[in-house]
């Protein structure tokens, strides 16, 4: 049986709480781990080792000059979803890093955005079996009209943490 990491243990410990409370706890906890994510007010709607769904509203602090969600905020949302689903599967003795962040902007977003990142069972096993590696993590971002304003390629890499010398 695979050893679960600390991030996954937080998710498991809160999984039976009511959804509203659970998403608030996840958002605040994960916002402490990655401060920029907390600043953007990203909401975690669903979190498991297989799937992470996150949302950002089209609020003033995240808008561009035409009142749409800023391009950087769209990229942050996709990076957050893919990073956390990967992070839930990478053991604590490894470090997780983004290797490729490619975002193609297709249209102005209508309202808020929801991003869904997924990992297959084969990808999860690949992470466990390889001390060092990288994967292209599937991500789908839609706006409130159900349209995809961006198309992304997110490749995440992991490698062993350096051991502290005595």
ZIUR-V644272 format. One record per pair of residues at least 6 apart in sequence whose C-alpha atoms are under 6 Angstrom apart, sorted by the first residue. I is the first residue (numbers start at 1). J is the second residue. D is the distance in whole Angstrom. If there is no record, write none. Layout:
I/J/D, I/J/D
This chain:
5/91/5, 5/92/5, 7/88/6, 8/88/5, 23/44/5, 23/45/6, 27/43/5, 27/44/6, 31/37/5, 31/38/4, 42/55/6, 42/56/5, 43/54/5, 43/55/5, 44/54/5, 45/53/5, 45/54/6, 46/52/5, 46/53/5, 49/88/6, 50/118/6, 50/119/5, 51/117/6, 51/118/4, 52/81/6, 52/85/6, 52/116/6, 52/117/5, 53/115/6, 53/116/4, 54/114/6, 54/115/5, 55/113/6, 55/114/4, 56/112/6, 56/113/5, 57/112/4, 58/69/5, 58/111/5, 58/112/5, 62/69/6, 62/70/6, 63/69/5, 63/70/5, 64/70/5, 68/109/6, 78/115/6, 81/117/5, 82/117/5, 93/161/6, 94/159/5, 94/160/4, 94/161/5, 95/158/5, 95/159/6, 95/161/6, 96/157/6, 96/158/4, 97/156/6, 97/157/5, 98/156/5, 99/155/5, 99/156/5, 99/157/6, 100/154/5, 100/155/5, 101/154/5, 102/152/6, 102/153/5, 103/151/6, 103/152/5, 104/150/6, 104/151/5, 105/150/5, 106/149/5, 106/150/5, 107/149/5, 109/143/6, 109/149/5, 110/143/6, 110/144/6, 111/144/5, 112/143/6, 112/144/6, 113/142/6, 113/143/4, 114/141/6, 114/142/5, 115/140/6, 115/141/4, 116/139/6, 116/140/5, 117/138/6, 117/139/4, 118/138/6, 132/158/5, 132/159/4, 133/157/6, 133/158/6, 134/156/5, 134/157/4, 135/155/5, 135/156/6, 136/154/6, 136/155/4, 137/154/6, 137/155/6, 141/148/6, 142/148/4
